[in-house]
Amino acid sequence: MMNEQLTPNFMPLYEQIKRLITRSLSDGEWQPGAMIPSEMALARRYQVSQGTVRKAINELVAENMLMRRQGKGTFVATHADDGTTYRFLHLRNLAGEQEYPQSRFVNFGRGKADAQIARRLDIRSGSALVQMQRVLTLSGEAVVYDDIRLPATLLKGISSVMVEEHVNAYKGTLYSLYETQYQIRIISAQERIRAALADAQVAALLGVDVGAPLLCIERVAFTYKNQPVEWRMSYVNTEHHYYFDELN
């Protein structure tokens, strides 16, 4: 077991416990979907009060890293859990409802990281990438075009068949695929949002006119230790949908 000694500094004790629990998650001590030890057991392990452990766990639950199941215990959250499956999908229809998306992959292949993507993914320019381009449909309407890139070293053996079966046949997400097949759990993301005009390729895929206004969302997704693992650029037709986020 790694050194779990608490440090005598100005960081609140619960925050130190939170970091120790997060490190255990990152190191794979508790896998996605697994139940973690009880608050009492963790209090004994870290030699702190049960209340301190509870506060640390409450924060990790709020951050969707853990989830409580009434009468059962606390579990490592997964991207297959109800309520978290589409927590990174921020689109709603005009009635305010979230819809289940269907994916149509238009390209799957390999490529090299240009300077911008290399910088976002913290890899060397020219590094090998897995590339996926797809169209997301909501209620039968093409709404999103995604251009997705990931370091090829993280996804050895991935194929278009594997991706399409997981996403469409099994109604999973790409993030749940990364988690179940490659033990890569996406826990956070950064987005840059701007307005854009549809070029000929995107216009044809989304069924809009060339030059139509779109929402352009650049996202970098991170796993533990703030490691970037996925870059994507999404072009969104907002004629019948809008971007929704809840700020706390």
C-alpha positions as CSV (number, residue, x, y, z in Angstrom):
1,M,0.0,0.0,0.0
2,M,1.3,3.5,-0.8
3,N,2.1,5.9,1.9
4,E,-1.2,7.3,3.3
5,Q,0.2,9.4,6.1
6,L,-1.6,12.7,6.6
7,T,0.5,15.8,6.3
8,P,0.5,18.5,9.0
9,N,-0.3,21.5,6.8
10,F,-3.1,24.0,6.3
11,M,-5.2,21.7,4.0
12,P,-8.4,20.7,5.8
13,L,-8.3,17.1,7.0
14,Y,-11.3,16.1,5.0
15,E,-9.6,17.4,1.9
16,Q,-6.6,15.2,2.6
17,I,-8.8,12.2,3.0
18,K,-10.5,13.1,-0.3
19,R,-7.2,13.1,-2.0
20,L,-6.2,9.8,-0.5
21,I,-9.5,8.2,-1.7
22,T,-9.0,9.7,-5.1
23,R,-5.5,8.3,-5.3
24,S,-6.9,4.8,-4.5
25,L,-9.4,5.3,-7.3
26,S,-6.7,6.4,-9.7
27,D,-4.5,3.4,-8.7
28,G,-7.3,1.0,-9.4
29,E,-7.7,-0.2,-5.9
30,W,-11.5,0.1,-6.3
31,Q,-12.8,-0.4,-9.9
32,P,-15.8,1.3,-11.4
33,G,-19.0,-0.2,-10.0
34,A,-17.2,-1.7,-7.0
35,M,-18.3,-0.9,-3.4
36,I,-15.7,1.0,-1.4
37,P,-15.1,0.3,2.3
38,S,-17.5,1.6,4.8
39,E,-17.0,5.0,6.4
40,M,-16.1,3.3,9.6
41,A,-13.5,1.2,7.9
42,L,-12.0,4.2,6.1
43,A,-11.9,6.1,9.3
44,R,-9.8,3.3,10.9
45,R,-7.6,3.1,7.8
46,Y,-6.8,6.8,7.8
47,Q,-7.0,7.3,11.6
48,V,-9.6,10.1,11.4
49,S,-13.2,10.5,12.6
50,Q,-16.1,9.0,10.6
51,G,-17.5,12.5,10.1
52,T,-14.3,13.6,8.3
53,V,-14.5,10.6,6.0
54,R,-18.2,11.3,5.4
55,K,-17.4,14.9,4.3
56,A,-14.7,13.7,1.9
57,I,-17.1,11.1,0.4
58,N,-19.9,13.6,0.1
59,E,-17.7,15.8,-2.0
60,L,-16.7,12.9,-4.2
61,V,-20.4,12.0,-4.6
62,A,-21.1,15.6,-5.6
63,E,-18.3,15.4,-8.2
64,N,-19.8,12.1,-9.6
65,M,-16.7,10.1,-8.7
66,L,-18.7,8.0,-6.1
67,M,-22.3,7.3,-5.8
68,R,-24.4,6.2,-2.8
69,R,-27.0,3.4,-3.0
70,Q,-29.5,3.5,-0.2
71,G,-29.2,0.5,2.1
72,K,-26.2,-0.9,0.2
73,G,-23.2,1.5,0.5
74,T,-21.0,3.7,-1.5
75,F,-19.8,2.7,-5.0
76,V,-17.3,3.9,-7.6
77,A,-19.4,5.7,-10.1
78,T,-19.5,4.4,-13.7
79,H,-20.7,5.9,-17.0
80,A,-23.3,3.1,-17.1
81,D,-25.1,4.3,-14.0
82,D,-28.5,5.8,-14.4
83,G,-28.2,9.5,-14.0
84,T,-24.6,9.7,-15.0
85,T,-24.7,8.0,-18.5
86,Y,-25.2,11.3,-20.3
87,R,-24.0,13.8,-17.8
88,F,-21.5,15.2,-20.3
89,L,-24.3,15.6,-22.9
90,H,-25.7,19.1,-22.4
91,L,-28.3,19.3,-25.2
92,R,-32.0,19.7,-24.6
93,N,-34.9,20.0,-27.0
94,L,-37.0,23.1,-26.9
95,A,-39.3,21.4,-24.4
96,G,-36.3,21.1,-22.0
97,E,-36.1,17.3,-22.4
98,Q,-32.9,15.3,-22.7
99,E,-33.1,12.8,-25.6
100,Y,-31.3,9.5,-26.2
101,P,-28.8,10.0,-29.0
102,Q,-28.1,7.6,-31.9
103,S,-24.6,7.6,-33.4
104,R,-23.7,7.3,-37.0
105,F,-20.0,6.9,-37.5
106,V,-18.8,8.5,-40.8
107,N,-15.1,7.8,-40.4
108,F,-12.8,5.7,-38.1
109,G,-9.1,5.7,-38.6
110,R,-5.6,6.8,-37.5
111,G,-3.8,10.0,-37.8
112,K,-1.1,12.3,-36.3
113,A,-1.5,15.0,-33.7
114,D,-1.1,18.5,-35.0
115,A,0.3,21.2,-32.7
116,Q,-3.0,22.3,-31.3
117,I,-4.3,18.8,-30.5
118,A,-0.9,17.8,-29.1
119,R,-1.0,20.8,-26.8
120,R,-4.5,20.0,-25.6
121,L,-3.7,16.3,-25.0
122,D,-0.3,17.0,-23.6
123,I,1.5,14.8,-26.1
124,R,4.2,15.3,-28.7
125,S,3.2,16.8,-32.0
126,G,3.0,14.0,-34.6
127,S,2.0,11.4,-32.0
128,A,-0.3,8.6,-33.3
129,L,-4.0,9.2,-32.8
130,V,-7.3,7.3,-33.0
131,Q,-9.7,9.4,-35.0
132,M,-13.5,9.1,-35.1
133,Q,-16.0,11.3,-36.8
134,R,-19.7,10.8,-36.2
135,V,-23.1,12.4,-36.4
136,L,-25.4,12.3,-33.4
137,T,-29.2,12.2,-34.1
138,L,-31.8,13.2,-31.6
139,S,-35.4,12.2,-32.4
140,G,-34.3,11.3,-35.9
141,E,-32.7,14.7,-36.6
142,A,-29.0,15.1,-37.3
143,V,-28.0,17.6,-34.6
144,V,-24.3,17.1,-33.8
145,Y,-21.2,16.4,-35.8
146,D,-18.3,15.2,-33.6
147,D,-14.6,15.1,-34.6
148,I,-12.9,13.0,-31.9
149,R,-9.2,12.3,-31.3
150,L,-7.4,10.2,-28.7
151,P,-3.8,9.1,-28.2
152,A,-3.5,5.7,-29.9
153,T,-1.3,4.3,-27.1
154,L,-4.4,4.4,-24.8
155,L,-6.7,2.4,-27.1
156,K,-4.8,-0.5,-28.4
157,G,-6.9,-2.9,-30.4
158,I,-9.9,-0.5,-30.8
159,S,-11.9,-1.0,-34.0
160,S,-14.8,0.6,-35.7
161,V,-16.9,-2.6,-35.1
162,M,-16.1,-2.5,-31.3
163,V,-17.1,1.2,-31.1
164,E,-20.3,0.9,-33.1
165,E,-21.5,-2.2,-31.3
166,H,-20.9,-0.6,-27.9
167,V,-22.5,2.7,-28.7
168,N,-25.5,1.6,-30.8
169,A,-26.2,-2.1,-30.1
170,Y,-25.6,-1.9,-26.4
171,K,-26.7,1.7,-26.0
172,G,-23.5,2.8,-24.3
173,T,-21.4,5.9,-24.6
174,L,-17.9,6.4,-25.8
175,Y,-16.9,7.2,-22.2
176,S,-18.4,3.9,-21.0
177,L,-16.4,2.1,-23.7
178,Y,-13.2,3.7,-22.6
179,E,-14.0,2.7,-19.0
180,T,-15.0,-0.9,-19.6
181,Q,-12.5,-1.8,-22.3
182,Y,-9.5,0.3,-21.4
183,Q,-10.0,1.2,-17.7
184,I,-10.0,4.9,-18.6
185,R,-12.6,6.7,-16.5
186,I,-13.5,10.2,-17.7
187,I,-14.1,12.4,-14.6
188,S,-14.1,15.9,-15.9
189,A,-14.0,18.0,-19.0
190,Q,-13.1,21.5,-20.2
191,E,-15.2,23.1,-22.9
192,R,-14.6,26.2,-25.1
193,I,-17.7,27.4,-26.8
194,R,-18.1,29.8,-29.8
195,A,-20.2,30.5,-32.8
196,A,-19.3,29.0,-36.2
197,L,-20.5,28.7,-39.7
198,A,-21.1,25.4,-41.4
199,D,-18.6,24.5,-44.0
200,A,-19.6,22.2,-46.9
201,Q,-18.7,18.9,-45.2
202,V,-20.5,19.7,-41.9
203,A,-23.5,21.3,-43.7
204,A,-24.0,18.1,-45.8
205,L,-23.8,15.8,-42.7
206,L,-26.2,18.0,-40.6
207,G,-28.6,18.8,-43.4
208,V,-28.1,22.6,-43.2
209,D,-27.1,25.2,-45.7
210,V,-23.4,26.1,-46.1
211,G,-22.8,29.1,-43.9
212,A,-25.6,28.2,-41.5
213,P,-24.9,29.3,-37.9
214,L,-23.8,26.5,-35.5
215,L,-22.6,26.1,-32.0
216,C,-18.9,25.0,-31.9
217,I,-17.8,23.2,-28.7
218,E,-14.2,22.2,-28.2
219,R,-13.8,19.7,-25.4
220,V,-10.9,18.1,-23.6
221,A,-11.8,15.2,-21.3
222,F,-9.7,14.2,-18.4
223,T,-9.2,11.1,-16.3
224,Y,-7.5,11.0,-12.8
225,K,-4.5,13.2,-12.0
226,N,-5.9,15.7,-14.5
227,Q,-4.6,13.6,-17.5
228,P,-6.2,14.6,-20.8
229,V,-7.3,11.6,-22.8
230,E,-9.8,12.8,-25.4
231,W,-10.1,15.9,-27.6
232,R,-13.3,16.6,-29.6
233,M,-14.8,19.3,-31.7
234,S,-18.5,19.3,-31.9
235,Y,-20.7,21.3,-34.3
236,V,-24.3,21.7,-33.1
237,N,-27.4,22.7,-35.0
238,T,-29.4,24.6,-32.5
239,E,-32.5,25.1,-34.6
240,H,-34.5,22.6,-32.3
241,H,-32.0,22.1,-29.5
242,Y,-30.1,24.3,-27.0
243,Y,-27.0,23.9,-24.8
244,F,-28.0,23.5,-21.1
245,D,-25.7,23.6,-18.1
246,E,-26.5,23.9,-14.5
247,L,-24.1,26.0,-12.4
248,N,-23.7,25.5,-8.7
